[in-house]
């Protein structure tokens, strides 16, 4: 995850092996054991676990993005505006107003529905469908990945979430995972401006500056009745 090409721990800041004469980095996003880096040109580099290499590599040119010969274009040709990393899944928002998700999907955190055929394994980038369900007619403006859940803010101020809800982190009444983007009904009267997901939690800020928080800071510790519950 340090981008040094090996798995040796570094006690001090160390430069990642990025070709600095060719690439100008604009934003860095850390996952659990991997790192995503967005360039000023909207290209995505990645390294670490679940990524094509421990060396920083252009994601669109790697096997993790898909094989063009099989029609798997992934994010190739897209200009990336935002990227977000969860524990084992990723999401990007493109200039063409598409949202791609990929990675592990055991809690349906990719938002592709609840088909068991796409539930597990290392999935390749696919765009969400903004022509169906509660995404219909919406324009994405921000995406955020939690541990195993995902949140999306739209231009109309709606907040939609999917994936794991074991701690209520997806903002839905039932604690079961949701496979498709679903509006957080408790936020329907608010105009959501920004969202950030933690491992088992979510925080949202409204257009007029109010802050909402839900989920858990302790995860399974709260379920087991441990000392962290207090």
Buried (B, 14 or more C-beta within 10 A) or exposed (E): BBBBEEEEEEEEEEEBBBEEEEBEBEEBBEBBEBBBBBBEEBBBBBBBEBBBEBBBBBBBEBEBBBEEEEEBBBBBEBEBBBBBBBBBBBBBBBEEEBBBBBBBBBBBBBBBBBEEEBBEEEBBBBBBBBEEBBBEEBEBBBBBBBBBBBBBBBEEBBBBBBBBBBBBBBBBEEEBBBBBBBBBEEBEEBBBBBBBBBBBBBBBBBEEEEEBEBBBEBBEBBEEEEEEEE
